[in-house]
């Protein structure tokens, strides 16, 4: 492994079909006022809300509710949450939901006691919270897998007025203090959202894996996670209530983006940058915006990282290597990825997400160009990838 790094992850996880039993003991570590935030209300239909409220009551908490967190949390919703958290002087933000809700809770945690505009500071300028800022602790009850937000510092917010969707990776002081991971809590997620989460997981791993040329332990771990995801996703698509498959996917999702497999690695996050720009224009499901551009993007950069793409084919997909060139192996690996995407039912064309030809220039302008991959794209290349993805 090349380079130097440090690794620390302060989030405490409780995993399994009895994980929720630990919520009360964790809640007792914080003050009496809790801001409970969640999405559109599905947790009330599936019973999770009642279980969480029971735990909050048992821990003696005074609860302020903040429902209505949308799949792509907006700046307006961020300002609303920050105002509510400050007015009620909350001691903990408890996010019950998937990655969007947890991302949102982190944003509120650093916005509530900041005097300026959090969008400008944290997202546009990519600054960290001031050292003396009061940051509200965050806890999470995960109900949909994909983002790994339960064990990282990431937070993505959308500004509809400027058509920008930007992520900020905060440090350890913003990461959730604890997370409850009960695989059964994910059973009621609709099929389309479920498979979008599956591809989000795959994309997180790929964007850390498809970079660098050294012999890196992190890559071997990434390969194992991808093989596990592929195997379990095929089972879950046919039977979403298969506990073993859903539990393996939940665990894979967490480890895909809790920073472990990125250590010692350059990283290529261009699929996310293009996908987020598409999301800012269409509000399409995040995982689908990633799947919609992935194949075109990876075919575009494949020749620049040919050896790793060939390794991806053999180590992850089991493509036989005998008698084949790296070019042939790499192409077969991407064909296998594309076939799996179609098998589980994610988007493979961005036109199906509402993208139209007249949006492409604006989407390209809204795409942040990142370094770290095998090829740094120009604006014209981003447009070419978008056109190829239509």
C-alpha positions as CSV (number, residue, x, y, z in Angstrom):
1,X,0.0,0.0,0.0
2,X,1.2,3.4,-0.9
3,X,0.9,6.7,1.0
4,X,0.2,7.5,4.6
5,X,-3.1,7.7,6.4
6,X,-4.9,7.6,9.7
7,X,-8.1,5.7,10.4
8,X,-10.7,6.2,13.1
9,X,-14.4,5.7,13.1
10,X,-16.3,6.8,16.3
11,X,-19.8,5.5,15.3
12,X,-21.1,2.7,17.5
13,X,-23.2,0.2,15.6
14,X,-25.9,-2.2,16.9
15,X,-26.7,-4.8,14.2
16,X,-29.3,-7.5,14.0
17,X,-33.0,-8.3,14.4
18,X,-32.8,-7.1,18.0
19,X,-30.6,-4.1,17.4
20,X,-33.5,-1.7,18.3
21,X,-33.4,-3.0,21.9
22,X,-30.2,-0.9,22.4
23,X,-31.8,2.4,21.5
24,X,-33.0,3.2,25.0
25,X,-29.5,2.8,26.5
26,X,-28.0,5.0,23.9
27,X,-30.6,7.7,24.3
28,X,-29.8,7.9,28.0
29,X,-26.4,9.3,27.1
30,X,-27.8,12.6,25.9
31,X,-29.9,15.4,27.3
32,X,-33.7,15.4,27.5
33,X,-34.5,17.2,24.2
34,X,-34.6,15.2,21.0
35,X,-35.3,16.3,17.5
36,X,-36.8,13.3,15.7
37,X,-36.5,13.6,11.9
38,X,-37.9,11.3,9.3
39,X,-39.3,11.2,5.7
40,X,-42.7,10.8,4.3
41,X,-44.3,8.8,7.0
42,X,-43.8,5.2,5.9
43,X,-42.3,4.5,9.3
44,X,-45.7,5.1,10.8
45,X,-47.3,2.5,8.5
46,X,-44.7,-0.2,9.1
47,X,-44.5,0.2,12.9
48,X,-41.0,1.6,13.2
49,X,-42.2,5.0,14.4
50,X,-44.1,3.4,17.3
51,X,-41.0,1.4,18.3
52,X,-38.8,4.5,18.2
53,X,-41.3,6.6,20.1
54,X,-41.6,3.9,22.8
55,X,-37.8,4.0,23.2
56,X,-37.8,7.8,23.5
57,X,-40.6,7.7,26.1
58,X,-38.8,5.0,28.1
59,X,-35.6,7.1,28.1
60,X,-37.7,10.1,29.3
61,X,-37.1,12.3,26.3
62,X,-39.0,15.5,25.2
63,X,-39.5,15.0,21.5
64,X,-39.8,17.6,18.7
65,X,-40.8,16.0,15.4
66,X,-39.4,17.1,12.0
67,X,-41.0,15.0,9.3
68,X,-41.0,15.4,5.6
69,X,-37.4,14.9,4.7
70,X,-37.4,14.4,1.0
71,X,-35.2,11.9,-0.9
72,X,-32.9,14.7,-2.1
73,X,-32.9,17.1,1.0
74,X,-33.1,20.8,0.0
75,X,-31.6,23.9,1.3
76,X,-35.1,25.1,2.3
77,X,-35.6,22.0,4.4
78,X,-32.1,22.5,5.9
79,X,-32.9,26.0,7.0
80,X,-36.2,24.8,8.5
81,X,-34.5,22.1,10.5
82,X,-31.7,24.4,11.7
83,X,-34.2,26.9,13.0
84,X,-36.3,24.2,14.8
85,X,-33.2,22.6,16.4
86,X,-32.0,26.0,17.7
87,X,-35.4,27.2,18.9
88,X,-36.0,24.0,20.9
89,X,-32.3,23.8,22.0
90,X,-32.2,20.1,21.3
91,X,-29.5,17.8,22.7
92,X,-29.7,15.1,20.1
93,X,-31.0,14.7,16.5
94,X,-32.4,11.2,15.9
95,X,-32.7,10.4,12.2
96,X,-35.0,7.5,11.3
97,X,-34.8,6.6,7.7
98,X,-32.3,6.1,4.9
99,X,-29.3,8.0,3.7
100,X,-31.1,11.2,2.8
101,X,-32.6,11.5,6.3
102,X,-29.3,10.8,8.0
103,X,-27.4,13.2,5.6
104,X,-30.0,15.8,6.5
105,X,-29.5,15.3,10.2
106,X,-25.8,15.9,9.9
107,X,-26.4,19.1,7.9
108,X,-28.8,20.3,10.6
109,X,-26.3,19.4,13.3
110,X,-23.7,21.9,12.0
111,X,-26.2,24.5,10.8
112,X,-28.3,25.0,13.9
113,X,-25.8,27.1,15.8
114,X,-23.9,28.6,12.9
115,X,-24.7,32.3,12.4
116,X,-24.1,32.4,8.6
117,X,-25.5,30.5,5.6
118,X,-24.6,26.8,6.0
119,X,-25.1,26.2,2.3
120,X,-22.4,28.8,1.5
121,X,-20.0,27.7,4.1
122,X,-20.2,23.9,4.1
123,X,-21.3,23.1,0.6
124,X,-20.2,25.8,-1.8
125,X,-16.9,26.7,0.1
126,X,-16.4,23.1,1.4
127,X,-15.3,24.5,4.8
128,X,-15.4,22.6,8.1
129,X,-17.3,23.8,11.1
130,X,-15.5,26.3,13.2
131,X,-13.6,24.8,16.2
132,X,-15.9,26.6,18.7
133,X,-19.2,25.7,17.0
134,X,-21.7,23.8,19.0
135,X,-22.5,20.7,16.9
136,X,-25.6,18.7,17.9
137,X,-24.9,15.0,18.2
138,X,-26.7,12.7,15.7
139,X,-28.0,9.2,16.2
140,X,-29.5,7.0,13.4
141,X,-32.1,4.3,13.0
142,X,-31.5,2.9,9.5
143,X,-34.5,1.9,7.4
144,X,-33.0,1.8,3.9
145,X,-29.5,0.8,2.8
146,X,-27.2,2.4,0.2
147,X,-25.4,5.4,1.3
148,X,-23.5,4.2,4.3
149,X,-24.4,7.5,5.9
150,X,-25.0,5.7,9.2
151,X,-21.2,5.4,9.7
152,X,-19.6,8.3,7.8
153,X,-19.5,12.1,7.7
154,X,-21.1,12.5,4.3
155,X,-24.0,14.9,3.7
156,X,-25.5,15.8,0.4
157,X,-27.9,18.8,0.0
158,X,-29.7,20.1,-3.1
159,X,-30.3,23.7,-4.0
160,X,-33.1,23.9,-6.4
161,X,-32.7,27.6,-7.1
162,X,-29.2,27.2,-8.4
163,X,-29.7,23.6,-9.7
164,X,-26.7,22.3,-7.6
165,X,-26.5,19.1,-5.6
166,X,-23.3,19.1,-3.5
167,X,-21.9,16.7,-1.0
168,X,-19.7,17.6,2.0
169,X,-17.7,15.0,3.9
170,X,-17.5,16.2,7.5
171,X,-15.1,14.9,10.1
172,X,-15.5,12.6,13.1
173,X,-17.3,15.3,15.2
174,X,-20.3,15.2,12.8
175,X,-20.5,11.5,12.2
176,X,-23.4,9.7,13.9
177,X,-22.6,8.8,17.5
178,X,-24.6,5.5,17.2
179,X,-26.6,3.7,14.6
180,X,-29.3,1.0,14.9
181,X,-29.1,-1.5,12.0
182,X,-32.0,-4.0,12.0
183,X,-32.2,-5.6,8.5
184,X,-36.0,-6.2,9.0
185,X,-36.5,-2.5,9.1
186,X,-35.5,-2.4,5.4
187,X,-38.1,-5.0,4.3
188,X,-40.9,-2.5,3.5
189,X,-38.8,-0.4,1.1
190,X,-40.3,-0.4,-2.3
191,X,-38.5,-2.5,-4.9
192,X,-37.3,0.4,-7.0
193,X,-35.8,2.2,-4.0
194,X,-34.3,-1.1,-2.8
195,X,-32.4,-1.8,-6.0
196,X,-31.4,1.8,-6.3
197,X,-29.7,1.4,-2.9
198,X,-28.0,-1.8,-4.2
199,X,-26.4,0.1,-7.0
200,X,-25.4,3.0,-4.8
201,X,-23.5,0.4,-2.7
202,X,-21.8,-1.0,-5.8
203,X,-20.9,2.5,-7.0
204,X,-19.4,3.5,-3.7
205,X,-17.1,0.5,-3.9
206,X,-16.2,1.0,-7.6
207,X,-15.3,4.6,-7.1
208,X,-12.7,3.6,-4.4
209,X,-11.6,0.4,-6.3
210,X,-11.1,1.6,-9.9
211,X,-8.1,3.8,-9.2
212,X,-4.4,3.3,-8.4
213,X,-2.0,0.6,-9.7
214,X,-0.3,-0.6,-6.5
215,X,-1.0,-3.9,-4.7
216,X,-3.4,-2.6,-2.1
217,X,-5.2,-4.6,0.7
218,X,-8.1,-2.2,0.4
219,X,-8.8,-3.5,-3.1
220,X,-9.0,-7.1,-1.9
221,X,-11.6,-6.1,0.7
222,X,-13.5,-4.2,-2.0
223,X,-13.6,-7.2,-4.3
224,X,-15.0,-9.4,-1.5
225,X,-17.7,-6.8,-0.7
226,X,-18.7,-6.6,-4.4
227,X,-19.0,-10.4,-4.7
228,X,-21.1,-10.5,-1.6
229,X,-23.4,-7.7,-2.9
230,X,-23.8,-9.4,-6.3
231,X,-24.7,-12.7,-4.7
232,X,-27.1,-11.3,-2.1
233,X,-28.8,-8.8,-4.4
234,X,-29.8,-11.6,-6.8
235,X,-31.6,-13.4,-3.9
236,X,-33.1,-10.2,-2.5
237,X,-34.6,-9.1,-5.8
238,X,-36.5,-12.4,-6.0
239,X,-37.4,-12.5,-2.3
240,X,-37.0,-9.1,-0.5
241,X,-37.8,-10.7,2.8
242,X,-34.8,-13.0,2.7
243,X,-33.2,-12.0,6.0
244,X,-29.8,-13.4,5.3
245,X,-29.5,-11.6,2.0
246,X,-30.9,-8.3,3.3
247,X,-28.6,-8.5,6.4
248,X,-25.5,-9.1,4.2
249,X,-26.4,-6.2,2.0
250,X,-27.0,-3.9,5.0
251,X,-23.6,-4.8,6.4
252,X,-21.9,-4.5,3.0
253,X,-23.5,-1.0,2.5
254,X,-22.0,0.2,5.8
255,X,-18.5,-1.1,5.0
256,X,-18.6,0.2,1.5
257,X,-18.5,3.8,2.7
258,X,-17.3,4.0,6.2
259,X,-13.9,5.1,4.7
260,X,-12.1,1.8,5.4
261,X,-11.7,0.5,1.9
262,X,-10.6,3.9,0.7
263,X,-7.5,4.0,2.8
264,X,-4.2,4.1,1.0
265,X,-6.2,4.8,-2.2
266,X,-6.6,7.6,-4.7
267,X,-10.4,7.7,-5.4
268,X,-12.5,8.4,-8.5
269,X,-15.9,10.0,-7.6
270,X,-16.8,11.3,-11.0
271,X,-19.9,9.0,-11.4
272,X,-21.2,10.6,-8.2
273,X,-20.4,14.1,-9.4
274,X,-22.3,13.5,-12.7
275,X,-25.1,11.7,-11.0
276,X,-25.6,14.4,-8.4
277,X,-25.7,17.0,-11.2
278,X,-28.4,15.0,-12.9
279,X,-30.3,14.8,-9.5
280,X,-30.2,18.5,-9.2
281,X,-32.0,18.9,-12.5
282,X,-34.5,16.0,-12.2
283,X,-34.8,15.0,-8.5
284,X,-34.4,11.4,-9.7
285,X,-33.6,8.7,-7.3
286,X,-29.9,9.0,-6.4
287,X,-28.9,5.4,-7.1
288,X,-30.6,5.5,-10.5
289,X,-28.7,8.6,-11.5
290,X,-25.5,6.7,-10.8
291,X,-26.5,3.6,-12.6
292,X,-27.6,5.7,-15.6
293,X,-24.1,7.1,-16.3
294,X,-21.8,4.4,-15.0
295,X,-21.3,2.2,-18.0
296,X,-20.7,5.1,-20.4
297,X,-18.3,6.6,-17.9
298,X,-16.3,3.5,-17.3
299,X,-16.1,2.6,-20.9
300,X,-14.8,6.1,-21.5
301,X,-11.9,5.8,-19.0
302,X,-11.3,2.0,-19.3
303,X,-8.2,2.3,-21.5
304,X,-6.5,4.5,-18.9
305,X,-6.7,2.0,-16.1
306,X,-6.8,-1.2,-18.2
307,X,-5.1,-3.5,-15.8
308,X,-7.5,-2.7,-12.9
309,X,-10.5,-3.1,-15.2
310,X,-9.2,-6.5,-16.3
311,X,-8.7,-7.5,-12.7
312,X,-12.3,-6.4,-11.9
313,X,-13.5,-8.8,-14.6
314,X,-11.6,-11.8,-13.3
315,X,-11.7,-11.2,-9.5
316,X,-15.3,-9.9,-9.2
317,X,-17.2,-11.5,-12.1
318,X,-15.1,-14.6,-12.6
319,X,-14.4,-13.9,-16.3
320,X,-12.0,-16.6,-17.5
321,X,-8.6,-14.9,-18.4
322,X,-7.0,-17.7,-20.5
323,X,-6.2,-16.5,-24.0
324,X,-7.6,-13.0,-23.6
325,X,-6.0,-9.6,-23.7
326,X,-6.5,-7.0,-20.9
327,X,-8.7,-5.1,-23.4
328,X,-11.0,-8.1,-23.9
329,X,-11.2,-8.9,-20.2
330,X,-11.9,-5.3,-19.3
331,X,-14.7,-5.1,-21.8
332,X,-16.2,-8.4,-20.6
333,X,-16.1,-7.1,-17.0
334,X,-18.1,-4.0,-17.9
335,X,-20.5,-6.2,-19.9
336,X,-21.0,-8.3,-16.8
337,X,-21.6,-5.2,-14.7
338,X,-24.2,-4.0,-17.2
339,X,-25.9,-7.4,-17.3
340,X,-26.2,-7.4,-13.5
341,X,-27.6,-3.9,-13.5
342,X,-30.3,-4.9,-15.9
343,X,-31.0,-8.1,-13.9
344,X,-31.7,-6.2,-10.7
345,X,-33.7,-3.5,-12.5
346,X,-31.8,-0.2,-12.2
347,X,-31.8,2.5,-14.8
348,X,-29.3,2.2,-17.6
349,X,-30.4,5.2,-19.6
350,X,-30.7,8.7,-18.1
351,X,-33.5,9.6,-20.5
352,X,-35.7,7.3,-18.4
353,X,-35.0,9.6,-15.4
354,X,-36.3,12.7,-17.1
355,X,-33.1,14.0,-18.6
356,X,-33.6,15.7,-22.0
357,X,-31.1,16.8,-24.6
358,X,-31.5,20.5,-23.7
359,X,-30.4,19.7,-20.1
360,X,-27.0,18.3,-21.0
361,X,-25.1,21.5,-21.1
362,X,-26.5,22.6,-17.8
363,X,-25.8,19.3,-16.1
364,X,-22.2,19.4,-17.4
365,X,-21.8,22.9,-15.9
366,X,-23.2,21.7,-12.6
367,X,-20.8,18.7,-12.5
368,X,-17.8,19.1,-10.2
369,X,-14.7,17.8,-11.9
370,X,-12.6,15.6,-9.6
371,X,-9.1,14.3,-9.7
372,X,-8.0,10.9,-8.4
373,X,-9.2,8.6,-11.2
374,X,-7.5,7.2,-14.2
375,X,-8.6,10.2,-16.3
376,X,-9.6,13.8,-15.4
377,X,-12.5,14.6,-17.6
378,X,-13.0,17.8,-19.5
379,X,-16.4,19.5,-19.8
380,X,-16.7,18.2,-23.4
381,X,-16.0,14.7,-22.2
382,X,-18.7,15.0,-19.5
383,X,-21.2,16.0,-22.2
384,X,-20.0,13.0,-24.3
385,X,-20.6,10.6,-21.4
386,X,-24.1,12.1,-20.8
387,X,-25.0,11.7,-24.5
388,X,-23.7,8.1,-24.5
389,X,-25.9,7.5,-21.4
390,X,-29.1,8.8,-23.0
